[in-house]
Amino acid sequence: MTLGDGLFDVAPGKIAAVVTHLRMLAPCPPRPAPEGGELRLRRVAQPSTAWYRDLYAGIGEDWLWFSRLRLEPAALAAILADERVEVYALACAGDDEGLLELDFRAEGLCELAFFGLKPGLIGQGAGRLLMNHAVARAWARPIGCLWVHTSTLDHPSALAFYLRSGFHPFKRQVEVADDPRLTGHLPAGAAPNVPILRGA
């Protein structure tokens, strides 16, 4: 469905965002990023759903990440156990502070399914380090496209970061969903910059 011009009501209890899809059709050169220090990247083979959800929520709470929190544990476990899905953790001083998930389940494609940092690492160059690894890992396989999506609920610098990293926009959508703070998937205080619309 394509929306025409104009304003469209969003029902109470819902959130709405503009989603931008971006793609990279050939590997881009790595960007300058911190080396050494306390940052360590490791692959997490078949991570537990508890570990994954804890890191996912710690990174995404301010941006209303909810899709993986709504999945039944068995469905999430199946994704994480798939050999075509690669999960990486970025640790700082021994604590997991960043998440990278590459999804190769569609032939010839790699989706940068989840990419994010806890607040303390944002703006420190850790994102460039994580993205350099994402691009290198993705293009180490026989793919023709690496793609990602971000939304207006994400970090204000997310879209610009992806553009600087070599991605190009190709599609825009509007997403409407139940507010995860009202369904209990995220705490009521999550994303304080996005007001909860409860209705009359």
N, C-alpha and C positions, 0 to 999 in steps of 0.2 A: 504494500500500500504506500502510495506517495501522498504526503501532506501538501495541501495548497498553502497559499499565503494566509497569514492571520495568526491570531492567538487561539490556543486550544486549552480548555480547562483540564486541570489535573485533579483527580478525585482526592478527597481527604484520605489520609492513610497511605498515599502513594508518593513516590519520588520520581522525578523526571530528569533526564540528562541528554545532552547532545553527544553522540558517540562518533569519533573520527577513526576510520580505519586507515592504516598506513602500511606501505610495503617497501621492501628493498629487493631489487631484482638482480643484484650482483653484490658481492661483498665489498663493503666500504673499508677504507684504511682505519686502523685503530686511532683513537684520540688520546692525547696525553692523559695519563692517569697515575695516581700514586703507586709506587712499587715498594715492596717490603713493608716495614712497620708492623702494625698489629692486625692488618687485614689478611684473612686467609679464606680462600675459596675452596670448597670441597663438594664433590658430588655425593648426594645422599641416595643410595640405592634402596628402592622400595621403602620409603619413609613411612613411619606409622602415621595413622590419621590424626592421632592426638598431637604429635610433634608438628605435623604440617599445619593443622588448624591453629595451633598456638602461635606459630610464626606468622601465618597468613593474617590472623586477626591483629597481631601486634603491629604489623605493617599497614594493614588496610583499614583499621578502625576509623581513622580520621577522614578517609575517603569513601566510606560506606561500601567497602568490598564485602559482598555478601554471597556471591554465587556458590563458592565452595563450602560456605557454612550451612547452606540450605540442602546440600546433597546428603542423602542417607550415607552413613558410614561405609556400607558395603559398596556403594557406587563410587565414592571417593577412593576407597582402597583399591578398587579395580583399575581406576585411572593411574594411580600412583605405582601400581605393580606392573603396568604395561611397559614392556621394554622399549617401546617407541616414545615414551615420555621420560625426559631427563629432568631431575630436580637437583638444584644446587643451593647451598647455603653459603652466605658470606658472613664470616665470623669476625668480630673485632674484640680483641683481648679475651678470646675464648667464648664469647657469647654470640649466638646466631642473631644477626641484625639485618640480613638481606636475603631475599628469595629470588631465584631465577628458575623458571619452568619453561622448558622447550618441548613442544608437542609435534612429533613427526608422524602422527597417525594418518594424515592425509598424504597420499603419494605425491612426491615432488614438491611438497610444501613443508615449511616449518612455521608454526605459530609461536610467537613469544607470548605464551599464555599468561604468565604472571611475572612481574618484574617490579621489585620495590625494595625500599629501605625503611628501617625504623627511623623515627624523627632525628635521632642524634647523629646519624650519618649523612643526612641530606645536606648537600652543599659542600661536602668535603672531598669530592672527587671519586668517592666510592661508586657512584652510579656509572661513571665512565669506565671504571675498572670492570664492573659487572657487565656493562654493555659490550665492551671489547671481547670479553669471554663469550658472551651470547652470540655475537656475530661469527667469531671463529668456530665455535662448536656447531652452529647451524650450518655454515657453509662447508664444514668438513664432510657433510653428507651430500648425496647427489640431489640437491633441491634446485628449483628455479625461482623460488620466492620465499622470503622471510617476511612475515607480517605480524602486526600488532594492532590493538585498538586501545584508545584511551577516551576518557569522557570529561565533561565539564565538572564532574564530581571529584575528579582526580586532583593531584597536586597542581597548583596553578602553573608550574613550570614544566609539567610532564610533556605536553604537546611540543613545546619548543625544544625540549631535550631530544625527543625522537627525531624531530626535523634536523637538528644539529648532528645527530648520529647517522644520518644518511637515509632515513625513511621518507617516503613521499605519500601524501594523502591520496586516496582513491575513492573513498565512499564516506558518506555521512548519514547517520540515522538518529532517530529520537527513541530513547528507551524509557519506558514507564514500568515501574515495578512496585511491589509492596515495600513500604519503608521498613528496613530490617531492624530498626530500633523499636518498632511497634510489634513486630512478630517475635521479638525476643532473641533474634540472632546476633544483635549487637546491643551494647548498653545504651540507655536513653541519652547519655551524655556524649555519645560518639558524634563526630563531625558537627561541632557546635556552630559552625558557619552555615550549616544547612538546617533551617528551621523545620520542625516537625509540623505537618499540616494534619491536625486531628479532626477538623470539622466542627460543626456547631455543637 
